[in-house]
Amino acid sequence: MRIIVLGGDGYLGWPTAMALAHRGHEVWALDNYLRRNLARETCSEALMQNPNLHDRADLFASLSGRKIEVEIADCADYRQLSPIFAKVRPEAVIHYAEQPSAPYSMMSFDAARVTLNNNLNATLNVIWGVVQHSPACHIIKLGTMGEYGTPNIDIEEGWIDIEHKGRKDRFLFPRQAGSLYHTTKILDTDLLWFYVRLYGLRVTDLMQGPVYGLATEAADQDDRLAPNFHYDDIFGTVVNRFLVQAVAGVPLTVYGKGGQTRGYLNLKDTLQCVELALNNPVEAGVLRVLNQFTEQLTVTEIAEKVRRAAGQAGLEVKVESIPNPRKEKEEHYYNAKHHGLVELGLKPHLMTDEVLVDMLERVAKHSGQIDARKVLPRVRWN
Amino acid sequence: MRIIVLGGDGYLGWPTAMALAHRGHEVWALDNYLRRNLARETCSEALMQNPNLHDRADLFASLSGRKIEVEIADCADYRQLSPIFAKVRPEAVIHYAEQPSAPYSMMSFDAARVTLNNNLNATLNVIWGVVQHSPACHIIKLGTMGEYGTPNIDIEEGWIDIEHKGRKDRFLFPRQAGSLYHTTKILDTDLLWFYVRLYGLRVTDLMQGPVYGLATEAADQDDRLAPNFHYDDIFGTVVNRFLVQAVAGVPLTVYGKGGQTRGYLNLKDTLQCVELALNNPVEAGVLRVLNQFTEQLTVTEIAEKVRRAAGQAGLEVKVESIPNPRKEKEEHYYNAKHHGLVELGLKPHLMTDEVLVDMLERVAKHSGQIDARKVLPRVRWN
């Protein structure tokens, strides 16, 4: 298949590009280094140095014999995106090309403006690239479980049947997010659903939980192929932050009460999920929503898991609560369905001690580069 | 009160600015003539010539003794909007500053891009203008009944209580619109609701149905103060189109089966509703949604009303169905609640023969300027 991976330099994009090339697909990885630039501007660089996308692709080709075509271009600019769609006429596009940080989106007006405009225009442009150049293309879009927020009812997979005053209809599941970044993903879904109805597009919208992990089959060939690992408060996610704190010998900092529950998944499972979506495309005019995570955990449970794994690795770790920089419920009902991907064949890799110990060992190799201050909250919206 | 009317040159904005100035408020009318420019580009100019905003404001001042401050500025550009908020520190802002045409938003990629970027950035900038310069300001935002679409259940006022598998929560009423323009209003609501929760803003989101009418107390002082009257397929709404067709002696063109039901209101009632919202502000942290219309009608019913009124004015009128240029249901359930504004004191002006005859007479004065071809669909998305 001819596949474009938008945001191909990202934590998910790069491993996805490698995995799909490895399967024999023709892969184009497109990125404009927005995340690298914003990370540098906010002193949030990844722990390990990652070669640029051209160099990574060259290295991957030399090791695997598989080619990844690299395009440095801005998805939010249609003059840049359209010719690539016209040239490739993709059969599938994996759309990760968004400003990915919730805290970044809450830093300032300018950060909000960048997030809103980048993310919405990227999605609008992908839609029109497909409409104008490859109408049967399957758009696989990265959404987030954060679109649903933390409602007091069970979270279904994208859709809900509502019976109201004796009448019934089916709607997108209600969404209410905790950051502007997450809100832009809600807007993306609305935009996609509108154009799916209008033009009969084929879209899979993946409501993904926070991802952790550094190991993938292709990345493990060479350290320089590793996904970028952010551990700071802005671009890092909670598991990464805790692992780095454990290695750095500082307490794991739980935001508030730690009862915040989310659905998590291993990076290997992101790759599985995307491939399952790809191999099981949807009909024209369908917006399929899949909840993409493998296990529900509270922040306190994750801290405990990391503490235990660190103990096995000989590291003594404390857990402490700090004031929550985010406006969010710290104790709440949470029961999110995630049948769709399991029915397509997902075999979960769970957050076991073994997985966490492996990550701790990988992080420990770079302990000299850790700046533990960057893990503490620098952005507050509470 | 110090009030900024954004989109103050518009069909609603200009009458609103006059009405509020007439009440003794300090009014700033802000516009960048986007609608006039797009109307010219698409050969969709208003039937009557409208003086520019400065000239209208001067004329209004000379007749009423009331001043309307005019600012020619682009709401979608924060560098233009922010200093005005900083200077005025408004107690209320009426936000009409959006690309207002559904057909325009469906013309092309560029029209979609303009609509999405103009509307979303205008709303983001209004939010931040308030946050940074006047946090207690009441934002009165023009949404549209079109956000709800045509669901098979009763449409509530903005919110719905959902009971699902034995648990309950309250959510924004599900929304699913029929054009990109209407979809941007959904996105606006999502954005406003997020920032209301976050920063404790005060927002009233008016879900307005199609408006008709030329008469307002202030506008009737002088023809040159009349609201702009678009009668074409792009910027005109259905009532206006039918009135012009009746005067031009061509058949009233109903799209498809004509069973499309919407909630309509008289321009005088828009002014009432906005003033009621203004005089009854919401608490901090509240997004109040009000369904703003006075009567539900099908397109066929409107055609019949216009035919009957035209008969009274001595005009013989035919009604004919043409292929629907829009993708929409032509027969559907529709039952939308609209208690909120009535409870605040709204006294409706309905679409009576008298009202329609008065409009026909006003249109007839300009019959020489009518180009009846412009009423027929030039934009299709079906």
Interface residues (C-beta under 8 A of the other chain):
Chain A: Y78 F109 A112 R113 L116 N117 L120 N121 L124 W128 Q132 P151 N152 I153 D154 I160 I162 E163 H164 K165 R167 K168 D169 F171 L172 P174 R175 Q176 A177 L180 T183 I186 L187 D190 L191 W193 F194 R197 L198 K327 Y333 W381
Chain B: Y78 F109 A112 R113 L116 N117 L120 N121 L124 W128 Q132 P151 N152 I153 D154 I160 I162 E163 H164 K165 R167 K168 D169 F171 L172 P174 R175 Q176 A177 L180 T183 I186 L187 D190 L191 W193 F194 R197 L198 K327 Y333 W381
